[in-house]
Every structure is written in C-alpha cells, then in structure tokens.
Amino acid sequence: MFAPGTVDIRPMTKADLESVLAIEQASFSRPWRYEHFLHEQSSPHSFPLVAVIEGAVGGYVCLMSLFEEAQILNIVVAPHLRGRGIARALLEHAAAIAREKHAEIMTLEVRASNRDAIALYERFGFFRTGIRPKYYEDAEDALLMEKSLQGDR
Ligand SMILES: CC(C)(COP(=O)(O)OP(=O)(O)OC[C@H]1O[C@@H](n2cnc3c(N)ncnc32)[C@H](O)[C@@H]1OP(=O)(O)O)[C@@H](O)C(=O)NCCC(=O)NCCS
C-alpha cells in the first residue's frame, strides 16, 4: 500500500498519453489507441484521470457521466504497481466526480474471465446485474456490474 498522499490523482492530459499508452499496451491484447484517449479528454461527459506515483503515471481510469448513470470505461494500473491500492484510489475519485455530476449509479462491463478486475469491483461495492453473451470480439461474455452512489456519501 502507498501511504496516504503519495498517490496524486488528477485529470489526464495530452502530455500523459505516452505513459498511458505504454501501460495500456502492456495490459491488453486489444489496447485502446491514442485517439480513444484523446477523445475522452475532449468529451464534455468524460472524466479521464491518472494516478501519479513518484512523478510518473502509474494508472488511469476513464469515467463517463451522463444524467443519472456514470460508467467506468476502463481502469488500468501498471503491472509492477498492482496490489497497492491504486485502482481503489482511482475508483474513489471517479465515484466522487460521478456524485458531483449527480449520477445515482455507476455501471461497467467486464470480461467474464477477468478475475482481478471482478475482485476489485466487488470489493468496491459493485454487484452483478447481468451478462452479455459473446459480447467481445473474441466471443467472450461480458458481465454487467452496478454500484449505487446513493447512501454512501
Ligand atoms: C484490475 C486492476 C486495475 C486492479 O488494480 P490494483 O491497483 O492492483 O488494485 P488495488 O490494489 O487497488 O486492489 C483493490 C482491491 O481489488 C481486489 N483485487 C485487485 N487485484 C486483485 C487480484 N489480483 N486478486 C484478487 N483481488 C484483487 C482486492 O480485493 C483489493 O482490495 P484489498 O487490497 O483491500 O484486498 C489491475 O489488476 C489491472 O490493471 N489489470 C489489467 C487491466 C484490467 O483488466 N482492467 C479492468 C478492465 S478495464
């Protein structure tokens, strides 16, 4: 775990994209491209955040918040920094922004085989609401998950 205050969470900027893409490419077989992240930075409903550890980007989350629903589009931590509470800190910031925007629930989709991510989300209070069979390009199912933002302010 990092001591409180040693992880700085702030909005993602264009200057972060080289580091973000390196983490993305190390984490996924079908990584998001530069344009995806650039789009997140310019959309009025998107709130991409980075976690900065000792001056370097160590993880990020992309949140989209529209009316009562906020969606976690992705959350990634650099492989060598996992297991130290960085994703949890990113989710806490994302949830705080979603509440500011008056969202009532946070939702997400996750690959059914992604045990690390499902464990993170369940630990954070998400519960399973459904399944989208063969949702991904390689025909893997998506789990749908949701967390209420009411009552835990
Ligand atoms: C999923 C991911 C973001 C977790 O990041 P992380 O910084 O290691 O997670 P944290 O250290 O904040 O863990 C928070 C909680 O999640 C759970 N968790 C996270 N990783 C876990 C793992 N490998 N095994 C079991 N539980 C895990 C734990 O319950 C943990 O709580 P605890 O420490 O109080 O027990 C990271 O593994 C990752 O980047 N994976 C690849 C990208 C990905 O699949 N993203 C999700 C889909 S977009």
The ligand as an SDF file (V2000), in Angstrom:
LIG
                    3D

 48 50  0  0  0  0  0  0  0  0999 V2000
   -7.7770   -4.7580  -12.1040 C   0  0  0  0  0  0  0  0  0  0  0  0
   -6.6530   -3.7830  -11.7410 C   0  0  0  0  0  0  0  0  0  0  0  0
   -6.9910   -2.4080  -12.2970 C   0  0  0  0  0  0  0  0  0  0  0  0
   -6.5200   -3.7250  -10.1930 C   0  0  0  0  0  0  0  0  0  0  0  0
   -5.5600   -2.7260   -9.8840 O   0  0  0  0  0  0  0  0  0  0  0  0
   -4.7640   -2.7100   -8.4930 P   0  0  0  0  0  0  0  0  0  0  0  0
   -4.1630   -1.3630   -8.3100 O   0  0  0  0  0  0  0  0  0  0  0  0
   -3.8630   -3.8800   -8.4430 O   0  0  0  0  0  0  0  0  0  0  0  0
   -5.9600   -2.9380   -7.4370 O   0  0  0  0  0  0  0  0  0  0  0  0
   -5.9270   -2.4820   -5.9020 P   0  0  0  0  0  0  0  0  0  0  0  0
   -4.5680   -2.7630   -5.3440 O   0  0  0  0  0  0  0  0  0  0  0  0
   -6.4680   -1.1000   -5.7650 O   0  0  0  0  0  0  0  0  0  0  0  0
   -6.9450   -3.5350   -5.2640 O   0  0  0  0  0  0  0  0  0  0  0  0
   -8.1790   -3.1300   -4.6700 C   0  0  0  0  0  0  0  0  0  0  0  0
   -8.9820   -4.3790   -4.3270 C   0  0  0  0  0  0  0  0  0  0  0  0
   -9.2730   -5.1270   -5.5100 O   0  0  0  0  0  0  0  0  0  0  0  0
   -9.0990   -6.5360   -5.2940 C   0  0  0  0  0  0  0  0  0  0  0  0
   -8.0470   -7.0270   -6.1880 N   0  0  0  0  0  0  0  0  0  0  0  0
   -7.2970   -6.2940   -7.0330 C   0  0  0  0  0  0  0  0  0  0  0  0
   -6.4400   -7.0880   -7.7200 N   0  0  0  0  0  0  0  0  0  0  0  0
   -6.6780   -8.3480   -7.2760 C   0  0  0  0  0  0  0  0  0  0  0  0
   -6.1170   -9.6190   -7.5800 C   0  0  0  0  0  0  0  0  0  0  0  0
   -5.1280   -9.7480   -8.4770 N   0  0  0  0  0  0  0  0  0  0  0  0
   -6.6050  -10.7160   -6.9270 N   0  0  0  0  0  0  0  0  0  0  0  0
   -7.5880  -10.6020   -6.0230 C   0  0  0  0  0  0  0  0  0  0  0  0
   -8.1380   -9.4070   -5.6620 N   0  0  0  0  0  0  0  0  0  0  0  0
   -7.6980   -8.3170   -6.2960 C   0  0  0  0  0  0  0  0  0  0  0  0
   -8.6800   -6.7020   -3.8580 C   0  0  0  0  0  0  0  0  0  0  0  0
   -9.8480   -7.0770   -3.1490 O   0  0  0  0  0  0  0  0  0  0  0  0
   -8.2300   -5.3230   -3.4310 C   0  0  0  0  0  0  0  0  0  0  0  0
   -8.6490   -4.9940   -2.1470 O   0  0  0  0  0  0  0  0  0  0  0  0
   -7.7580   -5.3180   -0.8530 P   0  0  0  0  0  0  0  0  0  0  0  0
   -6.3570   -4.8870   -1.1970 O   0  0  0  0  0  0  0  0  0  0  0  0
   -8.3930   -4.4890    0.1950 O   0  0  0  0  0  0  0  0  0  0  0  0
   -7.9080   -6.7800   -0.6790 O   0  0  0  0  0  0  0  0  0  0  0  0
   -5.2750   -4.2890  -12.3080 C   0  0  0  0  0  0  0  0  0  0  0  0
   -5.1080   -5.6550  -11.9920 O   0  0  0  0  0  0  0  0  0  0  0  0
   -5.1310   -4.1040  -13.8140 C   0  0  0  0  0  0  0  0  0  0  0  0
   -4.6970   -3.0400  -14.2820 O   0  0  0  0  0  0  0  0  0  0  0  0
   -5.4840   -5.1370  -14.5830 N   0  0  0  0  0  0  0  0  0  0  0  0
   -5.3440   -5.0880  -16.0560 C   0  0  0  0  0  0  0  0  0  0  0  0
   -6.3370   -4.1280  -16.6870 C   0  0  0  0  0  0  0  0  0  0  0  0
   -7.7730   -4.5700  -16.4740 C   0  0  0  0  0  0  0  0  0  0  0  0
   -8.1050   -5.7250  -16.6510 O   0  0  0  0  0  0  0  0  0  0  0  0
   -8.6420   -3.5920  -16.1130 N   0  0  0  0  0  0  0  0  0  0  0  0
  -10.0450   -3.8360  -15.8870 C   0  0  0  0  0  0  0  0  0  0  0  0
  -10.8540   -3.8310  -17.1140 C   0  0  0  0  0  0  0  0  0  0  0  0
  -10.8190   -2.2900  -17.9910 S   0  0  0  0  0  0  0  0  0  0  0  0
  1  2  1  0
  2  3  1  0
  2  4  1  0
  2 36  1  0
  4  5  1  0
  5  6  1  0
  6  7  2  0
  6  8  1  0
  6  9  1  0
  9 10  1  0
 10 11  2  0
 10 12  1  0
 10 13  1  0
 13 14  1  0
 14 15  1  0
 15 16  1  0
 15 30  1  0
 16 17  1  0
 17 18  1  0
 17 28  1  0
 18 19  1  0
 18 27  1  0
 19 20  2  0
 20 21  1  0
 21 22  1  0
 21 27  2  0
 22 23  1  0
 22 24  2  0
 24 25  1  0
 25 26  2  0
 26 27  1  0
 28 29  1  0
 28 30  1  0
 30 31  1  0
 31 32  1  0
 32 33  2  0
 32 34  1  0
 32 35  1  0
 36 37  1  0
 36 38  1  0
 38 39  2  0
 38 40  1  0
 40 41  1  0
 41 42  1  0
 42 43  1  0
 43 44  2  0
 43 45  1  0
 45 46  1  0
 46 47  1  0
 47 48  1  0
M  END
$$$$
